[in-house]
Amino acid sequence: MNITVTAPTVNTILAIVAVIVTALLLFAFIKRLIGLVAISLCLLLLYAGYLFFTGQRIPTSKSDIFKHGIQQIDKLKNQSGVDLKTILNSKETGR
């Protein structure tokens, strides 16, 4: 145990290699994190643009999001004219 702790301080080449490997790993992690943040921001901007062009407002709370989802589901139900229960029943009976 004592050898592994003192080896980097005694051997400068080993210490330099350890610092370089650590820096490369840190750089790769930060690079992936920045990519993830960039993709998330792009998706958020696309969503905001969609809401803007469709004339909808951006939901600000959980209840607004749920209300909007329920309204969209009801809208789809009314447009299709087919009830979800009849679809499920027909699949259960094999028709």
C-alpha distance (Angstrom), angle and dihedral (degrees) to the residues before:
residue distance angle dihedral
M1 . . .
N2 3.77 . .
I3 3.81 91.0 .
T4 3.83 93.9 56.1
V5 3.79 92.0 50.3
T6 3.79 96.5 47.8
A7 3.85 97.4 36.2
P8 3.84 96.1 81.0
T9 3.79 92.3 48.3
V10 3.79 93.4 47.8
N11 3.80 97.6 41.2
T12 3.80 107.8 52.5
I13 3.80 94.2 -172.4
L14 3.79 90.6 57.8
A15 3.79 89.8 48.5
I16 3.82 92.0 50.7
V17 3.81 91.5 49.0
A18 3.82 90.8 49.1
V19 3.82 91.1 50.6
I20 3.82 92.0 48.4
V21 3.82 93.1 48.7
T22 3.80 90.8 47.8
A23 3.80 91.4 48.7
L24 3.82 91.8 49.7
L25 3.80 92.1 49.6
L26 3.79 90.9 48.3
F27 3.81 91.2 47.8
A28 3.84 91.9 50.5
F29 3.80 91.1 49.5
I30 3.81 93.2 49.2
K31 3.81 91.1 45.8
R32 3.82 91.6 54.7
L33 3.78 91.3 44.8
I34 3.80 91.5 52.6
G35 3.81 89.8 49.0
L36 3.80 90.9 52.0
V37 3.80 91.5 49.2
A38 3.82 90.9 48.2
I39 3.82 92.5 51.6
S40 3.80 90.9 46.9
L41 3.80 91.3 51.3
C42 3.81 91.4 48.7
L43 3.80 91.3 51.7
L44 3.79 91.0 47.5
L45 3.81 91.0 50.7
L46 3.80 91.4 48.5
Y47 3.81 90.3 51.0
A48 3.80 92.0 48.3
G49 3.82 90.1 48.3
Y50 3.80 90.7 50.1
L51 3.80 91.0 51.2
F52 3.80 91.1 47.0
F53 3.80 95.3 50.2
T54 3.81 93.6 45.1
G55 3.79 90.8 49.6
Q56 3.79 95.1 -119.5
R57 3.75 123.6 136.1
I58 3.77 123.2 -121.1
P59 3.82 110.8 -102.9
T60 3.77 111.7 -118.6
S61 3.80 102.9 -170.8
K62 3.78 139.7 33.5
S63 3.78 92.2 -106.8
D64 3.82 90.6 54.5
I65 3.80 90.3 51.6
F66 3.81 92.0 49.9
K67 3.81 92.3 45.6
H68 3.79 90.6 50.9
G69 3.81 91.3 48.7
I70 3.80 92.5 49.6
Q71 3.81 90.8 48.4
Q72 3.79 91.3 51.5
I73 3.81 92.1 48.6
D74 3.80 91.3 49.2
K75 3.79 89.7 47.3
L76 3.81 90.6 53.5
K77 3.79 91.2 47.2
N78 3.80 91.4 52.8
Q79 3.81 93.3 46.1
S80 3.78 96.3 49.1
G81 3.80 97.0 46.6
V82 3.80 89.6 -149.2
D83 3.76 120.8 109.6
L84 3.78 118.2 -133.5
K85 3.80 91.3 -133.1
T86 3.79 91.8 59.0
I87 3.81 90.6 51.3
L88 3.79 91.7 50.2
N89 3.81 92.5 45.6
S90 3.80 91.9 50.5
K91 3.81 90.8 52.2
E92 3.81 91.3 49.7
T93 3.81 92.8 51.2
G94 3.80 92.3 44.0
R95 3.81 98.3 -119.0
